[in-house]
Amino acid sequence: MAIHAVFHSWYSADAMNYREINGVRSNLGTAVTIQSMVFGNYNDRSGSGVAFTRHPLTGENRLYGQFLINSEVVFICSHF
């Protein structure tokens, strides 16, 4: 259901407005990243995080990420 939701989001009003404003062609499509759950909540020497090659809010072309010690987090990322 999560995969379907990501693919369906390509046609949301927000996504269509984003593409129009930023000149992104609508025939490119979107991608879904599926990743196995890794437990990071064992102790203070473990954790979980996510990284992007572009800043998710500004689109700036630089590495951006978050990491939490002693945590277990699930992320679903949509790329377009």
C-alpha positions as CSV (number, residue, x, y, z in Angstrom):
1,M,0.0,0.0,0.0
2,A,2.9,2.4,0.8
3,I,4.4,1.8,-2.7
4,H,1.1,2.4,-4.4
5,A,0.7,5.7,-2.3
6,V,4.1,7.0,-3.5
7,F,3.3,6.2,-7.1
8,H,-0.2,7.7,-6.8
9,S,1.3,10.9,-5.2
10,W,2.9,11.7,-8.6
11,Y,-0.6,13.0,-9.6
12,S,-1.3,15.0,-6.5
13,A,-2.0,18.7,-6.9
14,D,1.2,19.5,-4.9
15,A,3.4,17.4,-7.1
16,M,1.9,18.8,-10.3
17,N,2.3,22.3,-9.1
18,Y,5.9,21.6,-8.0
19,R,6.7,20.2,-11.5
20,E,5.1,23.2,-13.2
21,I,7.0,25.7,-11.1
22,N,10.3,23.9,-11.5
23,G,10.0,22.9,-15.1
24,V,10.0,19.1,-14.4
25,R,8.4,17.1,-17.2
26,S,5.4,15.1,-16.1
27,N,6.4,12.0,-18.1
28,L,9.5,11.3,-16.0
29,G,7.7,9.4,-13.3
30,T,8.7,8.8,-9.7
31,A,10.7,6.2,-7.9
32,V,10.3,4.3,-4.7
33,T,13.2,3.1,-2.5
34,I,12.5,0.0,-0.5
35,Q,14.9,-0.8,2.3
36,S,15.1,-3.6,4.9
37,M,14.5,-2.5,8.5
38,V,17.7,-2.2,10.5
39,F,17.3,-2.1,14.2
40,G,19.2,0.8,15.7
41,N,17.7,0.8,19.2
42,Y,20.1,-1.6,20.9
43,N,22.4,0.9,22.7
44,D,24.2,4.3,22.4
45,R,26.5,2.8,19.7
46,S,23.7,2.2,17.3
47,G,21.1,4.4,15.6
48,S,19.2,5.1,12.4
49,G,19.2,7.9,9.8
50,V,18.5,9.0,6.3
51,A,20.6,10.9,3.7
52,F,19.7,12.8,0.6
53,T,21.9,14.1,-2.3
54,R,19.8,17.2,-2.4
55,H,18.3,19.2,0.5
56,P,14.7,18.0,0.6
57,L,13.2,21.5,1.2
58,T,15.4,23.8,-0.9
59,G,16.6,21.4,-3.6
60,E,20.2,22.6,-3.1
61,N,22.7,20.2,-4.6
62,R,24.5,19.2,-1.3
63,L,24.5,16.2,1.0
64,Y,21.8,16.5,3.7
65,G,20.9,14.0,6.4
66,Q,19.7,13.2,9.9
67,F,20.9,10.6,12.3
68,L,19.5,9.6,15.7
69,I,21.4,7.6,18.4
70,N,19.6,4.6,19.9
71,S,16.6,4.9,17.6
72,E,14.6,2.9,15.2
73,V,13.0,4.8,12.4
74,V,11.3,3.8,9.1
75,F,11.6,6.1,6.1
76,I,9.8,5.9,2.8
77,C,11.4,8.2,0.2
78,S,9.9,9.4,-3.0
79,H,12.3,10.8,-5.7
80,F,11.3,12.9,-8.7
